[in-house]
Amino acid sequence: MDTDEVPRAAADRVYAHVKTGILDRSLPGGQLLTEGEIAGAVGVSRTPVREGLLRLQAEGLVHLIPKRGALVVPVSPTEVEDVLEARELVEVHTAARAWPHRAQLAAELEPWLQRMEAAAADGDTWAFATADRAFHATVVGAAGNAVLTALYDSLRDRQMRMGVANVHGSAERVTVALVDHRRLRELLLGDDPQAWLDLVRSHVRAAADRLRAVRR
């Protein structure tokens, strides 16, 4: 094994551990993380901890404070609005680009829809939010623009830490979301691109409104 692979793997573990905590909000905004605490939790030395935290800082999730550790960056109202606006722009644009590939896209969306339905039946909010994200990411990916796909993934990471799992916190909200997703897939089996784009736009805006509501 390449000697560089071990520290890289350790840094990847640190990155994944801290990022998961930020996204599921077990590490809330404003919390200070020390290198020693992270090293102990992940079971690594401090060197890969620094490397992992540098990656998270580059993504805007933490702010490194010399000799103290890393501060989980709090979510500001401005960031919420910026992310929601950018998400709508990306999703509507890529939905239009994906339309010519609608038959294949409909087939690729079916497994994610089934996972959403299973998560709803189990009352698993986090699994539902994860499947919801994958559903939308599949649509974005179908546009074939790698830059927009990466941008969208970053936007959804940022939205996750805003409390997106709480958006589907009631049975009523889950039911509404499932109806929209079923209809989105059904429209891909038809021949009305405007109806498809209109529902993508209204669905994203409704999700944004629900997120604003749970953050008040």
KEMAR-665931 format. One line per 8 residues: number of its first residue (from 1); for each residue x, y, z negated of N, C-alpha, C, O. Coordinates in Angstrom, 3 decimals. Layout:
BEGIN
NUM) X,Y,Z,X,Y,Z,X,Y,Z,X,Y,Z | ...
% end
This chain:
BEGIN
1) 0.842,-1.202,0.000,0.000,0.000,0.000,0.874,1.247,0.000,1.865,1.318,-0.727 | 0.506,2.228,0.816,1.202,3.504,0.870,1.170,4.128,-0.519,0.129,4.154,-1.174 | 2.331,4.634,-0.965,2.395,5.212,-2.318,1.503,6.439,-2.453,1.115,6.808,-3.562 | 1.169,7.088,-1.303,0.301,8.261,-1.369,-1.166,7.879,-1.526,-1.997,8.713,-1.887 | -1.482,6.604,-1.251,-2.881,6.195,-1.284,-3.448,6.189,-2.703,-4.618,6.512,-2.910 | -2.611,5.820,-3.683,-3.088,5.745,-5.064,-3.506,7.117,-5.582,-4.626,7.248,-6.075 | -2.644,8.169,-5.494,-3.095,9.476,-5.974,-4.273,10.029,-5.175,-5.136,10.708,-5.730 | -4.311,9.738,-3.861,-5.437,10.201,-3.066,-6.730,9.543,-3.537,-7.766,10.196,-3.666
9) -6.650,8.246,-3.789,-7.826,7.514,-4.255,-8.282,8.039,-5.616,-9.479,8.160,-5.873 | -7.315,8.352,-6.485,-7.652,8.877,-7.806,-8.313,10.251,-7.686,-9.278,10.544,-8.393 | -7.790,11.093,-6.788,-8.378,12.409,-6.576,-9.793,12.284,-6.008,-10.676,13.070,-6.350 | -10.001,11.293,-5.142,-11.341,11.050,-4.592,-12.318,10.674,-5.692,-13.471,11.106,-5.683 | -11.857,9.868,-6.641,-12.714,9.455,-7.756,-13.083,10.652,-8.631,-14.227,10.780,-9.067 | -12.116,11.518,-8.882,-12.377,12.730,-9.664,-13.402,13.599,-8.935,-14.376,14.063,-9.527 | -13.165,13.808,-7.655,-14.059,14.627,-6.835,-15.481,14.085,-6.878,-16.430,14.838,-7.094 | -15.629,12.778,-6.671,-16.960,12.159,-6.647,-17.628,12.239,-8.010,-18.825,12.514,-8.101
17) -16.857,11.999,-9.078,-17.414,12.010,-10.435,-17.944,13.391,-10.797,-19.075,13.521,-11.265 | -17.141,14.411,-10.584,-17.549,15.766,-10.971,-18.662,16.272,-10.054,-19.612,16.903,-10.518 | -18.545,15.997,-8.758,-19.568,16.477,-7.830,-20.923,15.859,-8.141,-21.944,16.546,-8.097 | -20.942,14.578,-8.453,-22.205,13.929,-8.806,-22.825,14.596,-10.025,-24.033,14.829,-10.062 | -21.998,14.905,-11.026,-22.501,15.566,-12.225,-23.063,16.942,-11.942,-24.047,17.358,-12.553 | -22.430,17.659,-11.002,-22.921,18.995,-10.649,-24.236,18.894,-9.883,-25.166,19.662,-10.130 | -24.308,17.944,-8.953,-25.507,17.835,-8.125,-26.707,17.325,-8.907,-27.832,17.765,-8.668 | -26.481,16.390,-9.851,-27.634,15.912,-10.635,-27.862,16.771,-11.886,-28.754,16.507,-12.692
25) -27.020,17.811,-12.017,-27.134,18.827,-13.070,-26.868,18.298,-14.475,-27.259,18.923,-15.462 | -26.193,17.132,-14.567,-25.713,16.703,-15.873,-24.519,17.568,-16.289,-24.178,17.646,-17.469 | -23.887,18.218,-15.298,-22.871,19.241,-15.554,-23.473,20.562,-15.080,-23.317,20.912,-13.910 | -24.152,21.298,-15.947,-24.887,22.497,-15.527,-23.982,23.682,-15.223,-22.825,23.732,-15.639 | -24.535,24.619,-14.496,-23.804,25.848,-14.208,-23.389,26.555,-15.484,-24.166,26.648,-16.434 | -22.163,27.052,-15.501,-21.641,27.748,-16.677,-20.837,26.862,-17.603,-20.182,27.366,-18.516 | -20.869,25.541,-17.391,-20.107,24.638,-18.264,-18.629,24.651,-17.875,-18.289,24.626,-16.692 | -17.764,24.690,-18.875,-16.332,24.658,-18.646,-15.837,23.217,-18.766,-16.068,22.555,-19.778
33) -15.162,22.747,-17.738,-14.623,21.392,-17.722,-13.112,21.456,-17.889,-12.437,22.183,-17.160 | -12.579,20.704,-18.838,-11.135,20.690,-19.009,-10.532,19.505,-18.244,-11.188,18.485,-18.032 | -9.285,19.664,-17.839,-8.619,18.597,-17.103,-8.521,17.334,-17.945,-8.675,16.225,-17.433 | -8.262,17.507,-19.249,-8.143,16.351,-20.124,-9.431,15.564,-20.234,-9.413,14.334,-20.227 | -10.560,16.270,-20.338,-11.860,15.605,-20.432,-12.165,14.821,-19.161,-12.635,13.684,-19.216 | -11.893,15.435,-18.031,-12.165,14.763,-16.753,-11.255,13.558,-16.577,-11.698,12.490,-16.155 | -9.970,13.738,-16.906,-9.018,12.643,-16.777,-9.447,11.454,-17.623,-9.361,10.307,-17.185 | -9.909,11.733,-18.842,-10.358,10.664,-19.732,-11.604,9.973,-19.220,-11.723,8.751,-19.309
41) -12.539,10.754,-18.680,-13.796,10.187,-18.195,-13.585,9.315,-16.965,-14.249,8.290,-16.809 | -12.658,9.718,-16.085,-12.428,8.986,-14.833,-11.351,7.918,-14.991,-11.312,6.950,-14.233 | -10.475,8.100,-15.986,-9.390,7.142,-16.190,-8.206,7.372,-15.281,-7.630,6.428,-14.741 | -7.836,8.664,-15.111,-6.704,9.010,-14.255,-5.823,10.019,-14.987,-6.162,10.495,-16.071 | -4.678,10.334,-14.365,-3.806,11.356,-14.928,-4.322,12.735,-14.512,-5.307,12.841,-13.781 | -3.661,13.771,-14.974,-4.152,15.124,-14.691,-3.846,15.582,-13.273,-4.529,16.468,-12.760 | -2.848,15.011,-12.630,-2.497,15.448,-11.277,-3.644,15.244,-10.294,-4.005,16.190,-9.594 | -4.229,14.060,-10.210,-5.377,13.917,-9.294,-6.600,14.722,-9.725,-7.450,15.055,-8.899
49) -6.690,15.039,-11.035,-7.794,15.879,-11.492,-7.684,17.254,-10.838,-8.675,17.803,-10.356 | -6.478,17.798,-10.825,-6.281,19.118,-10.208,-6.626,19.074,-8.720,-7.251,19.994,-8.193 | -6.211,17.996,-8.047,-6.484,17.878,-6.614,-7.983,17.785,-6.348,-8.494,18.417,-5.424 | -8.682,16.999,-7.157,-10.122,16.875,-6.989,-10.839,18.183,-7.245,-11.782,18.528,-6.533 | -10.392,18.923,-8.269,-11.027,20.197,-8.593,-10.767,21.250,-7.519,-11.613,22.110,-7.273 | -9.616,21.185,-6.888,-9.324,22.117,-5.795,-10.300,21.916,-4.641,-10.748,22.884,-4.027 | -10.624,20.679,-4.350,-11.604,20.392,-3.291,-12.976,20.938,-3.664,-13.684,21.489,-2.821 | -13.342,20.785,-4.915,-14.641,21.286,-5.366,-14.686,22.813,-5.365,-15.726,23.414,-5.097
57) -13.554,23.425,-5.666,-13.492,24.886,-5.616,-13.662,25.370,-4.179,-14.331,26.373,-3.929 | -13.051,24.650,-3.236,-13.178,25.023,-1.825,-14.625,24.944,-1.352,-15.013,25.648,-0.419 | -15.425,24.092,-1.990,-16.838,23.962,-1.639,-17.726,24.922,-2.429,-18.944,24.947,-2.253 | -17.095,25.713,-3.304,-17.851,26.698,-4.068,-18.599,26.144,-5.260,-19.481,26.809,-5.804 | -18.253,24.918,-5.679,-18.973,24.291,-6.785,-18.344,24.586,-8.140,-19.043,24.597,-9.152 | -17.032,24.824,-8.177,-16.367,25.175,-9.431,-15.418,26.345,-9.177,-15.045,26.650,-8.044 | -15.047,26.980,-10.282,-14.048,28.052,-10.227,-12.938,27.692,-11.194,-13.180,27.544,-12.392 | -11.724,27.548,-10.686,-10.599,27.152,-11.531,-10.116,28.331,-12.365,-9.932,29.437,-11.858
65) -9.917,28.075,-13.642,-9.415,29.081,-14.574,-8.075,28.587,-15.099,-8.035,27.580,-15.806 | -6.969,29.267,-14.774,-5.637,28.816,-15.192,-5.556,28.536,-16.689,-5.985,29.340,-17.516 | -4.995,27.375,-17.011,-4.739,26.933,-18.386,-6.019,26.644,-19.190,-5.947,26.350,-20.383 | -7.162,26.726,-18.553,-8.405,26.442,-19.272,-9.183,25.285,-18.653,-9.695,24.424,-19.369 | -9.271,25.263,-17.325,-10.003,24.189,-16.667,-10.794,24.707,-15.493,-10.325,25.568,-14.750 | -11.999,24.182,-15.322,-12.838,24.566,-14.191,-14.235,24.912,-14.689,-14.834,24.167,-15.464 | -14.736,26.032,-14.241,-16.077,26.475,-14.606,-17.045,26.044,-13.501,-16.832,26.344,-12.326 | -18.105,25.342,-13.891,-19.147,24.993,-12.921,-19.858,26.284,-12.536,-20.431,26.963,-13.387
73) -19.818,26.618,-11.251,-20.362,27.899,-10.795,-21.880,27.903,-10.940,-22.548,27.032,-10.383 | -22.439,28.864,-11.675,-23.900,28.937,-11.816,-24.559,29.295,-10.489,-23.941,29.920,-9.627 | -25.804,28.899,-10.333,-26.566,29.226,-9.128,-27.230,30.580,-9.322,-27.964,30.780,-10.290 | -26.978,31.504,-8.415,-27.588,32.832,-8.503,-28.840,32.887,-7.631,-28.964,32.109,-6.686 | -29.771,33.798,-7.935,-30.956,33.966,-7.087,-30.600,34.259,-5.639,-31.287,33.809,-4.722 | -29.518,35.021,-5.433,-29.084,35.341,-4.072,-28.647,34.088,-3.334,-28.956,33.918,-2.154 | -27.924,33.204,-4.026,-27.488,31.963,-3.390,-28.687,31.109,-2.994,-28.695,30.510,-1.919 | -29.693,31.051,-3.851,-30.891,30.268,-3.543,-31.497,30.736,-2.234,-31.783,29.927,-1.351
81) -31.693,32.043,-2.106,-32.314,32.577,-0.893,-31.429,32.388,0.331,-31.928,32.089,1.416 | -30.129,32.559,0.170,-29.210,32.372,1.297,-29.231,30.935,1.799,-29.259,30.693,3.006 | -29.217,29.987,0.873,-29.220,28.573,1.245,-30.531,28.202,1.927,-30.523,27.502,2.939 | -31.639,28.657,1.393,-32.939,28.322,1.974,-33.097,28.911,3.372,-33.645,28.263,4.264 | -32.616,30.140,3.561,-32.686,30.755,4.893,-31.819,29.987,5.891,-32.247,29.704,7.009 | -30.605,29.657,5.475,-29.697,28.939,6.366,-30.239,27.555,6.698,-30.107,27.086,7.829 | -30.849,26.900,5.711,-31.397,25.569,5.963,-32.498,25.632,7.020,-32.537,24.787,7.914 | -33.386,26.611,6.933,-34.460,26.709,7.929,-33.890,26.938,9.329,-34.334,26.315,10.293
89) -32.918,27.820,9.437,-32.318,28.096,10.740,-31.703,26.841,11.346,-31.895,26.554,12.527 | -30.963,26.098,10.532,-30.298,24.893,11.033,-31.322,23.820,11.396,-31.216,23.193,12.450 | -32.302,23.607,10.535,-33.251,22.513,10.768,-34.131,22.764,11.993,-34.357,21.847,12.783 | -34.624,23.974,12.160,-35.489,24.248,13.308,-34.689,24.171,14.607,-35.160,23.615,15.599 | -33.488,24.725,14.597,-32.654,24.676,15.804,-32.303,23.245,16.188,-32.427,22.864,17.352 | -31.870,22.459,15.223,-31.468,21.088,15.541,-32.678,20.211,15.874,-32.560,19.263,16.649 | -33.835,20.522,15.296,-35.042,19.766,15.644,-35.372,19.952,17.117,-35.787,19.010,17.793 | -35.187,21.168,17.610,-35.427,21.426,19.036,-34.428,20.666,19.903,-34.786,20.108,20.940
97) -33.192,20.652,19.469,-32.152,19.941,20.226,-32.348,18.425,20.181,-31.945,17.715,21.102 | -32.963,17.939,19.113,-33.152,16.494,18.943,-34.353,15.964,19.726,-34.452,14.760,19.963 | -35.258,16.846,20.125,-36.503,16.413,20.766,-36.298,15.469,21.960,-37.033,14.488,22.073 | -35.337,15.718,22.851,-35.146,14.807,23.979,-34.790,13.376,23.558,-34.933,12.442,24.346 | -34.337,13.212,22.339,-33.940,11.890,21.837,-34.981,11.358,20.846,-34.659,10.564,19.962 | -36.228,11.805,21.004,-37.244,11.566,19.982,-37.578,10.093,19.757,-37.869,9.701,18.627 | -37.546,9.274,20.797,-37.894,7.863,20.617,-36.881,7.167,19.706,-37.253,6.439,18.786 | -35.608,7.400,19.975,-34.569,6.801,19.140,-34.611,7.386,17.733,-34.428,6.669,16.749
105) -34.853,8.694,17.642,-34.902,9.357,16.342,-36.037,8.801,15.493,-35.865,8.574,14.295 | -37.192,8.582,16.107,-38.327,8.029,15.365,-37.979,6.680,14.757,-38.354,6.385,13.622 | -37.262,5.866,15.517,-36.851,4.550,15.005,-35.871,4.687,13.850,-35.939,3.924,12.887 | -34.960,5.651,13.937,-33.960,5.843,12.889,-34.571,6.424,11.613,-34.042,6.224,10.520 | -35.685,7.142,11.756,-36.319,7.754,10.585,-37.165,6.768,9.790,-37.385,6.966,8.595 | -37.638,5.718,10.434,-38.545,4.784,9.775,-37.973,4.188,8.482,-38.680,4.158,7.475 | -36.705,3.707,8.472,-36.181,3.152,7.213,-36.137,4.167,6.077,-36.374,3.811,4.923 | -35.835,5.427,6.391,-35.786,6.452,5.344,-37.188,6.757,4.831,-37.377,7.014,3.642
113) -38.161,6.730,5.722,-39.536,6.928,5.300,-39.975,5.805,4.371,-40.662,6.046,3.377 | -39.584,4.591,4.691,-39.923,3.453,3.836,-39.261,3.576,2.465,-39.863,3.223,1.451 | -38.030,4.075,2.431,-37.352,4.268,1.144,-38.043,5.346,0.316,-38.147,5.235,-0.905 | -38.512,6.384,0.990,-39.248,7.423,0.271,-40.523,6.852,-0.335,-40.862,7.148,-1.481 | -41.219,6.042,0.429,-42.457,5.439,-0.061,-42.188,4.506,-1.242,-42.949,4.481,-2.208 | -41.098,3.741,-1.155,-40.742,2.832,-2.247,-40.373,3.620,-3.500,-40.777,3.264,-4.607 | -39.598,4.700,-3.319,-39.202,5.530,-4.463,-40.425,6.184,-5.101,-40.509,6.294,-6.324 | -41.371,6.619,-4.268,-42.602,7.227,-4.785,-43.395,6.212,-5.606,-43.925,6.538,-6.668
121) -43.468,4.980,-5.103,-44.201,3.930,-5.816,-43.548,3.609,-7.154,-44.231,3.285,-8.125 | -42.210,3.703,-7.200,-41.472,3.409,-8.431,-41.392,4.610,-9.370,-40.961,4.480,-10.516 | -41.805,5.771,-8.888,-41.685,6.981,-9.700,-40.247,7.430,-9.868,-39.914,8.081,-10.858 | -39.385,7.091,-8.908,-37.957,7.419,-8.972,-37.714,8.728,-8.222,-37.530,8.730,-7.005 | -37.716,9.831,-8.953,-37.597,11.153,-8.346,-36.273,11.345,-7.630,-36.230,11.904,-6.535 | -35.187,10.880,-8.249,-33.861,11.081,-7.646,-33.734,10.272,-6.360,-33.196,10.769,-5.371 | -34.219,9.034,-6.360,-34.165,8.213,-5.146,-35.022,8.829,-4.047,-34.665,8.776,-2.870 | -36.152,9.413,-4.433,-37.022,10.062,-3.460,-36.301,11.253,-2.821,-36.314,11.411,-1.600
129) -35.673,12.085,-3.652,-34.954,13.253,-3.138,-33.791,12.835,-2.239,-33.509,13.492,-1.238 | -33.118,11.740,-2.600,-31.990,11.256,-1.797,-32.462,10.774,-0.429,-31.835,11.074,0.587 | -33.570,10.024,-0.401,-34.110,9.541,0.863,-34.646,10.695,1.712,-34.513,10.697,2.936 | -35.253,11.672,1.040,-35.742,12.871,1.730,-34.577,13.575,2.424,-34.678,13.973,3.584 | -33.487,13.718,1.704,-32.309,14.372,2.289,-31.802,13.593,3.496,-31.469,14.192,4.519 | -31.738,12.273,3.394,-31.252,11.445,4.492,-32.175,11.539,5.706,-31.708,11.542,6.845 | -33.471,11.615,5.464,-34.459,11.767,6.544,-34.136,13.022,7.353,-34.018,12.972,8.577 | -33.995,14.142,6.654,-33.725,15.408,7.336,-32.339,15.428,7.975,-32.165,15.969,9.067
137) -31.367,14.848,7.307,-30.013,14.811,7.864,-29.974,13.999,9.159,-29.188,14.296,10.059 | -30.813,12.985,9.249,-30.881,12.180,10.469,-31.403,13.018,11.633,-30.919,12.895,12.758 | -32.390,13.868,11.360,-32.903,14.769,12.397,-31.814,15.735,12.836,-31.603,15.940,14.032 | -31.124,16.327,11.871,-30.053,17.277,12.197,-28.960,16.574,13.003,-28.470,17.125,13.989 | -28.578,15.373,12.596,-27.532,14.642,13.298,-27.913,14.285,14.720,-27.044,14.165,15.584 | -29.205,14.114,14.974,-29.655,13.742,16.317,-29.421,14.851,17.335,-29.463,14.602,18.540 | -29.172,16.078,16.863,-28.886,17.184,17.777,-27.506,17.051,18.398,-27.231,17.643,19.442 | -26.628,16.269,17.754,-25.304,16.010,18.316,-24.289,17.110,18.119,-23.284,17.157,18.828
145) -24.533,18.000,17.167,-23.586,19.082,16.886,-22.911,18.791,15.547,-23.529,18.939,14.493 | -21.648,18.379,15.590,-20.944,17.964,14.381,-20.772,19.112,13.390,-20.793,18.896,12.178 | -20.603,20.333,13.903,-20.420,21.490,13.018,-21.710,21.765,12.245,-21.671,22.005,11.038 | -22.846,21.732,12.932,-24.118,21.967,12.250,-24.453,20.832,11.290,-25.062,21.060,10.244 | -24.057,19.610,11.639,-24.286,18.481,10.735,-23.521,18.671,9.436,-24.061,18.448,8.353 | -22.258,19.087,9.545,-21.440,19.322,8.348,-21.984,20.492,7.538,-22.004,20.448,6.308 | -22.428,21.540,8.234,-22.996,22.697,7.549,-24.257,22.303,6.789,-24.464,22.719,5.650 | -25.092,21.499,7.431,-26.328,21.075,6.788,-26.042,20.243,5.542,-26.704,20.405,4.517
153) -25.061,19.356,5.632,-24.707,18.529,4.485,-24.273,19.406,3.319,-24.634,19.146,2.171 | -23.497,20.447,3.618,-23.054,21.371,2.576,-24.241,22.133,1.980,-24.302,22.347,0.769 | -25.176,22.537,2.829,-26.362,23.260,2.342,-27.193,22.385,1.414,-27.677,22.856,0.385 | -27.360,21.125,1.768,-28.153,20.233,0.920,-27.438,19.915,-0.388,-28.090,19.736,-1.417 | -26.102,19.842,-0.364,-25.358,19.701,-1.620,-25.684,20.876,-2.543,-25.970,20.697,-3.727 | -25.634,22.077,-1.973,-25.879,23.263,-2.777,-27.324,23.310,-3.260,-27.599,23.763,-4.371 | -28.247,22.838,-2.420,-29.636,22.833,-2.824,-29.910,21.780,-3.894,-30.756,21.984,-4.764 | -29.192,20.643,-3.832,-29.356,19.597,-4.843,-29.132,20.160,-6.245,-29.893,19.864,-7.167
161) -28.091,20.967,-6.402,-27.778,21.470,-7.739,-28.712,22.584,-8.182,-28.657,23.033,-9.327 | -29.567,23.026,-7.274,-30.571,24.020,-7.641,-31.789,23.378,-8.283,-32.699,24.066,-8.745 | -31.795,22.031,-8.306,-32.898,21.320,-8.935,-33.881,20.749,-7.954,-35.075,20.661,-8.243 | -33.384,20.347,-6.766,-34.299,19.866,-5.730,-35.058,18.623,-6.175,-36.186,18.409,-5.731 | -34.468,17.791,-7.045,-35.185,16.598,-7.504,-36.454,16.986,-8.256,-37.448,16.261,-8.229 | -36.410,18.134,-8.926,-37.588,18.583,-9.675,-38.731,19.025,-8.761,-39.881,19.110,-9.194 | -38.409,19.307,-7.490,-39.429,19.730,-6.543,-40.478,18.636,-6.373,-41.657,18.923,-6.165 | -40.038,17.375,-6.463,-40.954,16.254,-6.301,-41.314,15.650,-7.656,-41.478,14.437,-7.790
169) -41.432,16.516,-8.649,-41.644,16.017,-10.006,-43.057,15.588,-10.337,-43.290,15.034,-11.412 | -44.020,15.827,-9.436,-45.390,15.409,-9.715,-45.884,14.502,-8.604,-45.388,14.543,-7.478 | -46.873,13.681,-8.942,-47.435,12.764,-7.946,-48.041,13.527,-6.779,-47.965,13.083,-5.633 | -48.639,14.671,-7.068,-49.253,15.475,-6.002,-48.214,15.968,-5.003,-48.432,15.911,-3.792 | -47.077,16.454,-5.517,-46.032,16.942,-4.636,-45.430,15.815,-3.804,-45.115,16.005,-2.630 | -45.274,14.655,-4.407,-44.751,13.503,-3.673,-45.710,13.128,-2.546,-45.283,12.846,-1.427 | -46.993,13.127,-2.846,-47.996,12.785,-1.834,-47.957,13.755,-0.663,-48.008,13.341,0.495 | -47.865,15.050,-0.966,-47.798,16.070,0.084,-46.555,15.877,0.938,-46.622,15.954,2.165
177) -45.421,15.627,0.293,-44.169,15.439,1.027,-44.243,14.216,1.933,-43.775,14.253,3.070 | -44.828,13.138,1.434,-44.931,11.925,2.241,-45.837,12.133,3.455,-45.532,11.651,4.546 | -46.935,12.840,3.272,-47.827,13.127,4.401,-47.081,13.890,5.484,-47.198,13.571,6.667 | -46.314,14.898,5.083,-45.538,15.677,6.049,-44.529,14.805,6.786,-44.405,14.892,8.008 | -43.814,13.970,6.052,-42.778,13.147,6.678,-43.378,12.111,7.622,-42.824,11.844,8.688 | -44.496,11.533,7.236,-45.165,10.588,8.140,-45.585,11.302,9.425,-45.419,10.780,10.527 | -46.135,12.509,9.258,-46.594,13.261,10.423,-45.421,13.674,11.311,-45.532,13.652,12.536 | -44.322,14.042,10.710,-43.132,14.402,11.493,-42.708,13.245,12.383,-42.417,13.434,13.564
185) -42.675,12.053,11.815,-42.281,10.901,12.619,-43.313,10.608,13.709,-42.947,10.268,14.834 | -44.587,10.737,13.385,-45.641,10.484,14.371,-45.537,11.440,15.556,-45.757,11.037,16.699 | -45.207,12.691,15.292,-45.091,13.669,16.370,-43.969,13.308,17.336,-44.038,13.642,18.519 | -42.942,12.634,16.845,-41.845,12.206,17.720,-42.304,11.126,18.705,-41.659,10.896,19.729 | -43.397,10.482,18.394,-43.921,9.440,19.281,-44.880,10.024,20.317,-45.379,9.302,21.180 | -45.135,11.326,20.233,-46.037,11.988,21.164,-45.291,12.843,22.173,-44.127,12.593,22.487 | -45.994,13.871,22.681,-45.400,14.707,23.733,-45.757,16.181,23.523,-46.130,16.887,24.460 | -45.632,16.626,22.270,-45.959,18.013,21.942,-44.801,18.620,21.145,-44.839,18.644,19.914
193) -43.774,19.111,21.844,-42.606,19.649,21.145,-42.918,20.839,20.248,-42.267,21.030,19.221 | -43.932,21.660,20.636,-44.250,22.821,19.812,-44.853,22.403,18.477,-44.547,22.995,17.443 | -45.706,21.386,18.498,-46.281,20.884,17.246,-45.184,20.331,16.345,-45.229,20.519,15.130 | -44.206,19.656,16.924,-43.064,19.126,16.184,-42.289,20.251,15.516,-41.993,20.184,14.323 | -41.958,21.290,16.290,-41.177,22.397,15.732,-41.978,23.177,14.694,-41.429,23.618,13.684 | -43.261,23.344,14.938,-44.089,24.070,13.972,-44.138,23.346,12.631,-44.086,23.976,11.575 | -44.240,22.008,12.681,-44.307,21.258,11.426,-42.955,21.235,10.726,-42.895,21.313,9.499 | -41.870,21.131,11.488,-40.538,21.202,10.868,-40.398,22.521,10.119,-39.960,22.550,8.969
201) -40.773,23.612,10.782,-40.635,24.938,10.156,-41.524,25.074,8.916,-41.063,25.530,7.870 | -42.778,24.685,9.029,-43.687,24.839,7.887,-43.309,23.914,6.735,-43.474,24.266,5.568 | -42.801,22.732,7.071,-42.382,21.784,6.036,-41.183,22.329,5.257,-41.157,22.253,4.029 | -40.203,22.870,5.957,-39.019,23.424,5.294,-39.410,24.633,4.446,-38.902,24.802,3.337 | -40.302,25.471,4.957,-40.723,26.651,4.201,-41.512,26.258,2.946,-41.360,26.876,1.893 | -42.348,25.234,3.069,-43.108,24.779,1.901,-42.177,24.213,0.838,-42.359,24.461,-0.354 | -41.171,23.445,1.279,-40.194,22.899,0.333,-39.429,24.028,-0.352,-39.135,23.951,-1.545 | -39.108,25.080,0.408,-38.403,26.229,-0.164,-39.265,26.921,-1.210,-38.773,27.316,-2.267
209) -40.554,27.067,-0.911,-41.457,27.706,-1.877,-41.569,26.890,-3.162,-41.632,27.450,-4.257 | -41.593,25.561,-3.025,-41.675,24.719,-4.225,-40.399,24.837,-5.048,-40.450,24.838,-6.278 | -39.266,24.935,-4.383,-38.012,25.080,-5.116,-37.972,26.424,-5.853,-37.525,26.493,-6.998 | -38.430,27.466,-5.206,-38.488,28.776,-5.882,-39.372,28.691,-7.114,-39.063,29.275,-8.153 | -40.476,27.958,-6.992,-41.433,27.858,-8.105,-40.827,27.147,-9.308,-41.037,27.578,-10.442 | -40.081,26.068,-9.089,-39.535,25.319,-10.226,-38.349,26.040,-10.854,-37.947,25.711,-11.970 | -37.784,27.021,-10.152,-36.650,27.765,-10.700,-37.090,29.004,-11.457,-36.267,29.635,-12.120 | -38.345,29.367,-11.380,-38.818,30.562,-12.099,-38.859,30.328,-13.596,-39.231,31.227,-14.351
% end
